[in-house]
Amino acid sequence: MQTEFSDFFGYAAATLTTVAFVPQAWQSWTTRDLSGISLPMYSLFTAGVAFWLIYGISINSMPVMLANGVTLVLAATVLWLKILAKA
């Protein structure tokens, strides 16, 4: 019962933090204006999210895996667009 209760908060946190990231990724994708995006910050953020995903896999935590899997795709997209904009 305790695990189910804590998973509720894990899924809630995963949903909120992942959904909060969608507008940035959408705006970056549609406008291709990445002038306000910091390449070092997004590089570190994307690497951090990848490590969170690895951690979630290692502890077999579905909320951590789902949130960071989706966020990694979104962050990597923004990072890739930023790299392309710099080229």
C-alpha positions in Angstrom: 0.0 0.0 0.0 2.9 2.4 0.8 4.5 1.9 -2.6 1.2 2.7 -4.4 0.8 5.9 -2.3 4.3 7.1 -3.0 4.0 6.1 -6.7 1.0 8.5 -6.9 3.3 11.4 -5.9 5.9 10.1 -8.3 3.5 10.1 -11.2 2.1 13.5 -10.3 5.6 15.0 -10.2 6.5 13.2 -13.4 3.4 14.6 -15.2 3.9 18.2 -13.9 7.6 18.5 -14.6 7.3 16.9 -18.1 4.2 18.8 -19.1 5.9 22.1 -17.9 8.7 21.4 -20.4 6.4 21.0 -23.5 5.8 24.7 -24.2 9.5 25.4 -24.5 10.1 22.5 -26.8 7.0 23.4 -28.9 8.0 27.0 -29.2 11.6 26.1 -30.2 10.3 23.6 -32.8 7.7 25.9 -34.4 9.6 29.2 -34.4 13.2 27.9 -34.7 14.1 30.9 -32.6 16.6 29.6 -30.0 18.3 32.9 -29.3 17.2 32.8 -25.7 18.4 29.2 -25.2 21.8 28.7 -23.5 23.8 25.9 -25.2 25.8 25.1 -22.1 22.7 25.0 -19.9 20.8 22.8 -22.3 23.8 20.5 -22.7 24.1 20.0 -19.0 20.3 19.7 -18.5 20.0 17.0 -21.2 22.9 15.1 -19.8 21.3 15.3 -16.3 18.0 14.1 -17.6 19.8 11.1 -19.3 21.4 10.3 -16.0 18.0 10.5 -14.2 16.6 8.1 -16.8 19.5 5.7 -16.1 18.9 6.0 -12.4 15.2 5.3 -12.8 16.0 2.2 -14.8 18.5 1.0 -12.2 16.0 1.4 -9.4 13.1 0.2 -11.6 11.0 3.3 -10.9 8.3 3.7 -13.6 7.6 7.4 -12.7 11.2 8.3 -12.9 11.7 6.4 -16.1 8.6 7.8 -17.8 9.2 11.4 -16.8 12.9 11.4 -17.8 12.4 9.4 -21.0 9.8 11.9 -22.3 11.8 14.9 -21.0 15.0 13.5 -22.6 13.3 13.4 -26.0 12.1 17.0 -25.6 15.3 18.4 -24.2 17.4 16.6 -26.8 15.2 18.1 -29.5 15.7 21.6 -28.2 19.5 20.9 -27.8 19.7 19.6 -31.4 17.9 22.6 -32.7 20.2 24.9 -30.8 23.3 23.1 -32.2 21.9 23.4 -35.7 21.2 27.1 -35.2 24.8 27.7 -34.1 26.2 25.9 -37.2 
